[in-house]
Amino acid sequence: ANPDRVTQELTKFNLVPEAWGGDTLFVQTSAIEGTGLEGLLESILLQSEVMELRAHPTREAIGVVGEAQLDKGRGPGATGLIQHGGMRRGQPVVVGEHAGKVRARTDDSGALLNEVGPSAAGEIIGLDGVPDAGDALNVVESPETAREIAVYRAEQRAKKEAAAKQKMSLDDIMSRMTGSEAVTLKVVLKSAVQGSAEAVKDALNKLSTDEVKVDVIYGGVGGITESDIMLASASDVMVLGFYVRPDTKARQIADREGVDIRTYSIIYEMVDEVKQAMEGRLEPDTREKIVGRADVREVFRITKVGTIAGCRVIDGKAQRSARVRVLRDNVQVYDGTGSSLKHYKDDVREVDAGSECGVGVEGFIDINYNEKIEFYTIEEVRRTLDTPAA
């Protein structure tokens, strides 16, 4: 165990311990030795007091699913945490899109419980299906209510999924690009005057490339109306307004139908925003950069670890995060990732030229003396609409 190393790595995710000036509680424990548990409990209690966490012990239970599974003998089961209220055996319950009765409630040791309160965790048996992790758990008044809620949730999810597949917004239109297949951005364009509409239409059409095309299916003068929204909804397009706004009815229908409306008062802002969104969805170019090379001086074959190549870095740096390729007489025999990089017995991130190191190659054991290991990275270069695909 190396707690300091784990702590250091967690700082990459902004989890900084209080001892280092952060605000995250860190408690070192050992399940094998049974140490640190008292400190863990004290820290949890202290944190709950600082956050003023409270739960109603007698109301109908509310909780969340942490895990769920299907047991051949007992049927669907969900491991959940009660956050508020209490739960008793026999109560109707709805978990995500599934309903049922609490036939059994067990704790972490498998013991049956007739009643549990806030903060209790355990397994619930008696659902009509397997819920998803993170689903809400609610005790309700009757089995009928539980079924109604489950059906309603399933219907709402189906509607959202259908709407997500059918409606396009400026931000997600480019996500439909696959390979070299061109994506067409269809829009309904409304402007205050006809001249502006033609100028905007011409500017948008000039953005089209082999990968992304803009198609103004309708351009008109005047405010954005209900009929514009219905046209956009039926054709799966978005609405752009220049110096015009949608009326109240149009806005309501757009919200209901999932139509994306964007309004502008400066033509360059409209063109730039559309262009930037399109560029952001283009597949980036990739470039290879050699960061170091090493000669294999010795090979160690270690049981349960694999093959480790004892190397001397002859150029650049050997980097733990870089990809590696093995060269045999300057012919590539492997291309993949490194599993470890050591300087003597220490795990390191990189080793400079002239130093020795041990390199483990993920999934490749056929490394021999006098071969070369090349370390390289793949850099992504953002493209613009004016940059052709590589």
N, C-alpha and C positions, 0 to 999 in steps of 0.2 A: 504494500500500500504506500502511496506517495501523495498524502493530502495536499502538500504545498503545490505539487504539479497540477493536481485537479483544480485547486483554487485559482492558480494562475490561468488555466485554460478557461475557467468559467468567467473570468473578467472580460473575455472577448464578447460575451453576451450581456455585458453591463451588469453582471452579478458580482459586485464588489463587496467583500466583507467589511464589517464595521471596523475591524482592526486596521484596515488599510484606508480608512476614510470613507467607506461606502455606507450603504444603508441596508445591506442584506445580512440576515443572521446566518452564521455558519457554526455548526456543532459537529465535532468529530465523534463518531460512534463506531462501535464494532459489534456486529451481531455474534461473531465467534467468541469474543472475550466478554461480551455483555457490558461493555464500558460506554460511558457517555450518554446513557439513556436518561438518567436523571437530569442532566443538563439540557437534553433535547426537550423533555417535558416542561422544564422551567422556561425555556425560550418560547415554546408554543404558548404557554399560559401568559407570559409577559407580552407577547405580540398580540394576543387576543384582547388583553386589557387595554393596550395602547390603541388598537383599532376599534375598541368599544364594540366588539362583536356580541350580538344578542340574538336569541332564538326563542320563539314562542313554543312552550313545551306541550300545549294541549290542542292547538289547532290541527286541522287536517294536514297531513305530512306533505312537504315539498322537498324534493331532492334532485339528485343528478346521477346519471349512470356513468360509472367508470369503465365497466367492461360488461360484455354480454356473451352468452354462449348457448348452444343447443346440446342438451344432455339426452342421450337416447333413452335413458330410464326415467328421467324426471321432466323432460320437455324443456322449453325455453326458460332460461334463467338470466337474471341481470344482477350484477354486483353494483350496488349503489350506495350513496351517502345521503343520509337524511340531514337536510340543512335547517328546516323549520318544522315544528309540529311533531306529532307522534303517529305511529303506524301500528295497527293490530292485525293479527291473523284473521282472515275472512273479509277484510275490507276491500271494496272495489278500488282498482287502481288503473291509471292510464300512464304508460311509459312511452313517450314519443308517439308513434303511430300504432301502438299495440295496447290492448286493454286486457283486463283479467281480474282475478281475485287473488289476494295474498294467501295462497295455500300453505306456504311455509316461509319462514324468515329465519335464516341461520346467521350466526356470527362467524368470526374468522376461524374459530375452532370447529365449526360444523354443528354446534349445539343449536337446537330449535328454540326460538324466542317467541313468546306470545305477544310481546309489546316492546317497541323501541322508541327512543326519543331523539332529540336533536344531536347531531354529530355522530350518531351510530352508523357504522358501515357493516354491510353484510350482503348476503345473496337473497334474492326474491324469486320464488317459484310460483307459477300460476298464470303467466302471460300467454297470449295466443300467438305470439311470434317473438322473434329475437330483435330487440331494439338496437340502436347504434350507440356507441360510446359518446357521451355528452348529451344524450337525450334527457329531457325534463321528466321527472317522476312526480306524479300528483295523486293523492288519495281523493276520491270524489264521493258524491252522495250515493250513487246507485250504479249497478252494472250497465244500465241503459245509458246513463250519462257518460260513462267511460267509453262505451262504444261510439257514441255520437262524437265525442271529442277526438277519438282516434281516427274516425272516418273523415272528419273535417280537416285534421292535420294532413292526412294523406292527400286529400283533394287540393289543399293549398300548395303542398309541395309539387304536385303534378302540374298545377297551373304555373307556378314559378319556373319550373323546368321548361315547360312549353314556351313561355314568354321569353326566356333566356335564349332559346334556340331560334325563335322567330324574329325578335326585334333586334335592331342594330343601333348602336350609339357610336359617336365619333371615336371613343376610346377603345371599343372592342371590335370595330369593323376590320381592323388590320390583323386581328388574331386568327382570322379564318384563312390566312395565307398558308399554303402548304407547298413546299418545294418551289418550283418555278411557276406554279399556277397563278394567273393574275386574279386579283380581287377587284370587283367593281363596287365603288362607293356611290350608291344612288341617293340623290337628294331632291327634295322639293325646295325651290328657292323663291322667296317672296321679298320684294323690295318696295321702297316708297315711290320710286319713279321707274319708268321703263328703261331709261338710259342706264341707271345704276344696275338694274337687273342684268342687262346685256354685258356690262363691264365685269360684273362679278362672275357671271356664267363663263365668260371668256377666260378670266383669270383662273378659275377652278379647272377648266378643261385643259389649260396649259400644264397643270400639275401631273397629268396622266403620264404613266410610264408603262413599260412592258409588264411590270409586276403589279402595279396599282393603277386603276382607271377611275375617273370621276365621271358620272353620268347624271346630268341634270334632267330628270324625267319631266319636270314641270317648272316653269318659271312664270311668275305673275306679279302684278302690282297690287299693293294694298296690304292691310294687316293680315296676320295669320289667323285663319278662321277655322271653324269646325270642319268644313269640307276639305281643307288642306290636311288636317290631321287624319281624317278618315282615308284620304288618298295615300298618305304616308303609311298608315297602319295596314291598309290592304296590300301595299306594294313592298312592305318591309324596308322602308327607307327612313332617312332622318330629314328634319326640316331646318333650313337655314334662313334667318331673317336679317335683312340689311335695312337699318333705320325703321324697322317695324317691330311690333310686339304682338304676342297672341292675346286674344280677348279671354275673358274669364271662362267661358264655355270651352274654348279650344284648349286652354290649359288643363281643365278638369279631364277632358277626354284624353289628352296626351298622357296624363298621369295614369289614367285607367288602362289605356292601351299600350303603355310602355314605349311611346314615341319620343325620341330625343329631339329637343328643340334647342338651337343655339342662335342667339341674336347678337348683332354687332352694329356699331356705328362708324367704324373705320374699315375700309375694304382690306387694307393691308393686315389688320389684325385677324380678319376672317381667313385670309389666304395663309398667313403664317401659322395659325393654330391648326388648320387642316393639314398643312404641310408637315409641321412638327409631329403631329400624331401619326401621320403616315410613315415618316422617317423612323419614328420610335419603334414601329412594328416590323421594319425591314430586317431580314436576317443579317446579322453582322458578318463582315469578312473575318477570316481567321488567318493569323500569321504565326509561323513557328520561329522561336528565338532560342538558340543554343546558349545555355548558361554555364556549361562546364563539361569536361571530359575526364575520365579516369581510366587508368590501366589496372587490370586484375592481376595482382601479384600472388595471391594465395586464395584457396577455396576451402571453406569450412562447412562440413555437413553435420548439422546438429539435430539430434532426435527431437521431435515435437516442435522444432522451430523452422527447420528447412535449411536451404543452402544460403550461406553468407559469403559474399565476395569481399576478400580483403584487398583494398584498392589504394592507389596513390593518385591523388588529384593532380593532373598534369596541366590543366588549363581551366581558367574560370573558377567556378565553385560547384561543389556537389550540394544540391538542395533537396531537403526532405520532401518539399511540396511539389517538386518538378516531376514531370513524366520522365521515364527512362527507356532507352533502347540499348540492346546488347548487340555489339558488332563483332563478328567473327571473320577475320581477314577482310575487314571493311564491308562485309555483307551483313545486313540486318537479319538477326535470327529471332529477335523478340522486341516487342513494343508494348509497353504497359506502364504500370505504376510501381513505385518502390514501397516496400512494406516497412523498412526501417533504415535509419542512418545513424551510425554510432561513430564517435571518436574515442577510441579505446573502449571503456565500458559505459560511457555517457551517451544518452540519446541527445542528438543535436539537430538543429534546423539546417545548418549548412557547414561545409568544410572548405577552407580556402585551398588554392593551388599550392602544391608542395607538401601538403599534410596527408596523413594516412587516415583511412576510414573503413568501416565495415558497412556494406550495402546489401540489404535484403530486397529481392525482386519478387513482387507479388505473383504467385502462380507459375514461377519459372525456376527450375532447379538445375538445368543443364548449362551451368556457367563453368567455364574452363580457364585455366591459367593463360595469361597473355592476351585475353580478349579485352575489348574496350567497352566501357559503359558511357553512354552519352546522356547528359541531363538537358532537358529542354522544356520550354513552356509554350502554351498556345495562347496568343493574345487575340482578343476580339477588338476589331476596329469598327466603330459605328459608321454606318453608311448614310448618305443623304440620297434624296431622289435623283440627284445628278450623278451619283456614283453607281456604275453598273455592277452587277453581281459578279463575284470572282468565279 
